[in-house]
Amino acid sequence: MEDKVNVRFKLVSIDNESCTPDFEGVDLLSIPEEKLKFQYRIDTVIQMSKDTILVIPSIRYSYERHVLLDATAVFTYSVRNLDSAIAIDKENQRINVNADLFPALVGAAYSTLRGIVFARTSGTSLSKYPLPMIEVKTLVEKNGISVEE
């Protein structure tokens, strides 16, 4: 087993941030919490030639087929010497990760999106339903990863 390498990374930007509430005509205060549906998605794009990793968390609240809230943002991280942390095996279509990057990047991005949604829904009846915390391990396991050369 290969040793993990230490890498340095930093958040460069948060772009394409959107938080779209739409609860017109829905009495949120009467919705039983167990009927409120929560969905999330985490996508990660590794940009090898730019030494960057994009993490794109998205969340959705819905009730009876009505989307109450959609939120997403693109978190761009600069990773010094990305090629020492990640190797692409094209033949076997695998990503070999030699650094423990994803828990920190994915966890920070999801938590920040939670904060954005909290700020945007503050003072509305949707603030009664804060985004759930999700274990970093679960976020990483559900993370969809793609690679750009």
C-alpha positions as CSV (number, residue, x, y, z in Angstrom):
1,M,0.0,0.0,0.0
2,E,1.3,3.4,-1.0
3,D,1.8,6.0,1.7
4,K,-0.5,9.0,1.6
5,V,1.1,12.3,0.5
6,N,0.5,15.6,2.1
7,V,-0.8,18.3,-0.2
8,R,-1.7,21.9,0.3
9,F,-5.0,23.3,-0.9
10,K,-7.0,26.4,-0.5
11,L,-10.5,27.7,-1.5
12,V,-10.1,30.0,-4.5
13,S,-13.7,30.9,-5.2
14,I,-17.4,30.2,-4.7
15,D,-19.2,30.7,-8.0
16,N,-22.6,30.1,-9.6
17,E,-24.2,30.1,-6.2
18,S,-28.0,30.0,-6.3
19,C,-30.6,29.4,-3.7
20,T,-34.1,29.5,-5.2
21,P,-36.9,29.2,-2.7
22,D,-40.4,28.7,-4.1
23,F,-43.0,28.1,-1.4
24,E,-45.7,30.4,-2.8
25,G,-49.1,28.8,-2.1
26,V,-47.6,26.3,0.3
27,D,-48.3,26.6,4.0
28,L,-44.9,25.5,5.3
29,L,-45.9,25.7,8.9
30,S,-48.5,23.0,8.4
31,I,-46.1,20.5,6.6
32,P,-45.3,17.6,8.8
33,E,-41.5,17.4,8.9
34,E,-41.6,13.7,7.9
35,K,-43.4,14.7,4.7
36,L,-40.7,17.2,3.7
37,K,-38.4,15.5,1.2
38,F,-34.7,16.3,1.3
39,Q,-32.3,15.4,-1.5
40,Y,-28.6,16.2,-2.0
41,R,-26.0,15.6,-4.5
42,I,-22.2,16.1,-4.5
43,D,-20.2,16.3,-7.7
44,T,-16.5,16.7,-7.9
45,V,-14.5,17.6,-11.0
46,I,-10.8,17.1,-10.9
47,Q,-9.0,19.5,-13.3
48,M,-5.6,18.0,-13.6
49,S,-4.0,20.6,-15.9
50,K,-5.2,23.5,-13.7
51,D,-4.3,21.9,-10.4
52,T,-7.9,22.5,-9.2
53,I,-10.8,20.6,-7.9
54,L,-14.3,21.8,-8.2
55,V,-16.8,20.6,-5.6
56,I,-20.5,21.2,-6.5
57,P,-23.0,20.4,-3.7
58,S,-26.7,20.7,-4.5
59,I,-29.7,20.3,-2.3
60,R,-33.4,20.3,-2.8
61,Y,-36.4,20.4,-0.5
62,S,-39.8,19.3,-1.9
63,Y,-43.2,18.6,-0.6
64,E,-45.9,16.7,-2.6
65,R,-44.0,17.2,-6.0
66,H,-43.6,20.9,-5.3
67,V,-39.9,21.9,-5.2
68,L,-39.7,24.3,-2.2
69,L,-36.0,25.1,-2.5
70,D,-33.1,24.4,-4.8
71,A,-29.6,25.4,-3.9
72,T,-26.2,24.9,-5.4
73,A,-22.7,26.4,-5.7
74,V,-19.4,25.7,-7.3
75,F,-16.4,25.6,-4.8
76,T,-13.1,25.9,-6.6
77,Y,-10.0,24.6,-4.7
78,S,-6.5,25.1,-5.8
79,V,-4.4,22.0,-5.0
80,R,-0.6,22.4,-5.1
81,N,1.0,19.5,-7.0
82,L,-2.3,17.8,-7.7
83,D,-0.6,15.1,-9.8
84,S,1.3,13.9,-6.7
85,A,-2.1,13.4,-4.9
86,I,-4.1,11.9,-7.8
87,A,-3.1,9.6,-10.6
88,I,-5.4,8.8,-13.5
89,D,-5.3,5.2,-14.7
90,K,-6.9,5.6,-18.1
91,E,-6.5,1.9,-19.0
92,N,-8.6,0.7,-16.1
93,Q,-10.6,3.9,-15.9
94,R,-9.7,4.5,-12.2
95,I,-8.6,7.4,-10.1
96,N,-5.8,6.5,-7.7
97,V,-5.8,8.9,-4.8
98,N,-2.6,9.3,-2.7
99,A,-3.9,12.0,-0.4
100,D,-6.8,12.4,1.9
101,L,-8.3,15.3,0.0
102,F,-12.0,14.6,-0.5
103,P,-13.2,14.5,3.1
104,A,-12.0,18.1,3.7
105,L,-13.1,19.5,0.4
106,V,-16.5,17.9,0.2
107,G,-17.2,18.5,3.9
108,A,-16.3,22.1,3.7
109,A,-18.4,22.7,0.5
110,Y,-21.5,21.0,1.9
111,S,-21.2,22.9,5.2
112,T,-20.8,26.2,3.5
113,L,-23.8,25.5,1.3
114,R,-25.8,24.8,4.5
115,G,-24.7,28.2,5.8
116,I,-25.8,29.9,2.5
117,V,-29.2,28.2,2.7
118,F,-29.5,29.1,6.4
119,A,-28.8,32.8,5.6
120,R,-31.1,32.9,2.6
121,T,-34.1,31.3,4.4
122,S,-33.6,33.2,7.7
123,G,-36.9,34.9,8.5
124,T,-39.0,32.7,6.3
125,S,-41.1,29.7,7.3
126,L,-38.5,27.4,5.7
127,S,-36.0,28.4,8.4
128,K,-37.9,25.9,10.6
129,Y,-36.3,23.2,8.5
130,P,-32.5,23.6,8.5
131,L,-30.5,21.4,6.2
132,P,-29.5,18.2,7.9
133,M,-25.9,17.6,8.9
134,I,-24.5,14.6,6.9
135,E,-21.5,12.7,8.0
136,V,-18.4,13.5,5.9
137,K,-18.0,9.8,5.2
138,T,-21.4,9.6,3.7
139,L,-20.8,12.7,1.5
140,V,-17.6,11.2,0.2
141,E,-19.2,7.8,-0.5
142,K,-22.0,9.5,-2.5
143,N,-19.6,11.9,-4.3
144,G,-19.7,11.7,-8.1
145,I,-16.2,12.3,-9.4
146,S,-15.1,13.2,-12.9
147,V,-11.8,14.1,-14.4
148,E,-10.8,16.8,-16.9
149,E,-7.2,16.6,-18.2
